């Protein structure tokens, strides 16, 4: 697992509340939800590689 770093975040209260509701719906902590959303956005923007799928692990 990669190293985790603390980062103070200033965020609009309305956005924070909406993110908390979303995290609750997904059974994640708010921190995990923020990381999930950032990772997804970075992948979609081509800034991170796509996650490996099980078919990529099987050489045929």
WOUR-V521798 format. One record per residue. N is the residue number from 1. SS is DSSP state (A for helix, B for strand, O for the rest). PSI is psi in degrees with one decimal (none if undefined). OMEGA is omega in radians with two decimals (* if undefined). Layout:
BEGIN
n:N ss:SS psi:PSI omega:OMEGA
n:N ss:SS psi:PSI omega:OMEGA
END
This chain:
BEGIN
n:1 ss:O psi:144.7 omega:-3.09
n:2 ss:O psi:159.3 omega:3.14
n:3 ss:O psi:139.3 omega:3.09
n:4 ss:O psi:139.4 omega:3.11
n:5 ss:O psi:140.8 omega:3.09
n:6 ss:O psi:142.4 omega:3.13
n:7 ss:O psi:118.3 omega:3.11
n:8 ss:O psi:136.1 omega:-3.07
n:9 ss:O psi:124.0 omega:3.00
n:10 ss:O psi:126.0 omega:-3.05
n:11 ss:O psi:145.1 omega:3.09
n:12 ss:O psi:136.3 omega:-3.09
n:13 ss:A psi:-36.5 omega:3.14
n:14 ss:A psi:-41.5 omega:3.10
n:15 ss:A psi:-41.7 omega:3.12
n:16 ss:A psi:-43.8 omega:3.13
n:17 ss:A psi:-41.3 omega:3.12
n:18 ss:A psi:-40.5 omega:3.11
n:19 ss:A psi:-37.1 omega:3.11
n:20 ss:A psi:-41.6 omega:3.09
n:21 ss:A psi:-42.6 omega:3.12
n:22 ss:A psi:-45.4 omega:3.11
n:23 ss:A psi:-43.4 omega:3.12
n:24 ss:A psi:-43.1 omega:3.12
n:25 ss:A psi:-33.4 omega:-3.10
n:26 ss:O psi:2.9 omega:-3.12
n:27 ss:O psi:42.2 omega:3.08
n:28 ss:O psi:159.8 omega:2.96
n:29 ss:O psi:161.1 omega:3.10
n:30 ss:A psi:-41.8 omega:3.12
n:31 ss:A psi:-45.5 omega:3.13
n:32 ss:A psi:-36.3 omega:3.13
n:33 ss:A psi:-43.3 omega:3.12
n:34 ss:A psi:-43.0 omega:3.12
n:35 ss:A psi:-40.0 omega:3.11
n:36 ss:A psi:-46.6 omega:-3.12
n:37 ss:A psi:-43.1 omega:3.12
n:38 ss:A psi:-44.9 omega:-3.14
n:39 ss:A psi:-43.3 omega:3.13
n:40 ss:A psi:-44.1 omega:3.13
n:41 ss:A psi:-40.9 omega:3.12
n:42 ss:A psi:-40.2 omega:3.09
n:43 ss:A psi:-45.3 omega:-3.13
n:44 ss:A psi:-30.7 omega:3.12
n:45 ss:O psi:-0.5 omega:-3.14
n:46 ss:O psi:19.9 omega:-3.12
n:47 ss:O psi:-14.2 omega:3.07
n:48 ss:O psi:149.1 omega:3.07
n:49 ss:O psi:153.3 omega:3.08
n:50 ss:O psi:151.9 omega:3.11
n:51 ss:O psi:148.8 omega:3.12
n:52 ss:O psi:140.9 omega:3.07
n:53 ss:O psi:164.5 omega:-3.11
n:54 ss:A psi:-28.1 omega:3.13
n:55 ss:A psi:-26.8 omega:3.10
n:56 ss:A psi:-23.8 omega:-3.13
n:57 ss:A psi:-17.8 omega:-3.09
n:58 ss:O psi:103.1 omega:3.08
n:59 ss:O psi:134.2 omega:-3.13
n:60 ss:O psi:none omega:*
END
